[in-house]
Amino acid sequence: MSDRKKQWKTWWWYHKIHVLIAASAIAVILYSILPGIFAVKPDYSVALITTEGIPEETMAALRERFEQVADDANGDGAIFVDVVHYGADLSGETEGTVNYLEASRLDADLVGKVSSVFLLDNPDGFRANTAVEIEAENLCAELAFFKGISLPEGTAVTIRTDSDAKILYDRILERR
């Protein structure tokens, strides 16, 4: 056996654990970082807050409708509007694990200022149980923007007062 092969075998014998640990650490770091780097960042995020379930078809129709009037707010060359449903009862009367979990998800969205536009089936409960300041609500059923999309009766659309989505909101209200 040549000296070079002997040196390599000796080196590998003493360092293989270190190499495997380093490779594992690099793999874990890449696994946790890469999804965030390559994830599509939404131009706008819309929170749909209802007490009842919403079919996926309705969510897709809302996403498509919002993308038709949205602009490329983050400058990545693509228009993507994320519509997130929160099945939380904000009346203050409902308790339970599911409602608590949904309310916690919603609270994280509100504190992180993720969503700017809100579709609410209980605007008064939203105002009473959150610290978010919103504009006056407009009933979705009265707006041509939402025609053909089956939302729960009484659902209203509104926006944060400190929102960067005022142009999108104006387009929803048909004030172009």
Secondary structure, DSSP 8 states (H G I E B T S, - for coil): --HHHHHHHHHHHHHHHHHHHHHHHHHHHHHHHHHHHHS---SEEEEEE-SS---HHHHHHHHHHHHHH---TT-SS---EEEEEE---TTS---SHHHHHHHHHHHHHHHTT---EEEES-HHHHHHH----B---EEGGG-GGGTT----TT-EEEEBTT-S-HHHHHHHTT--
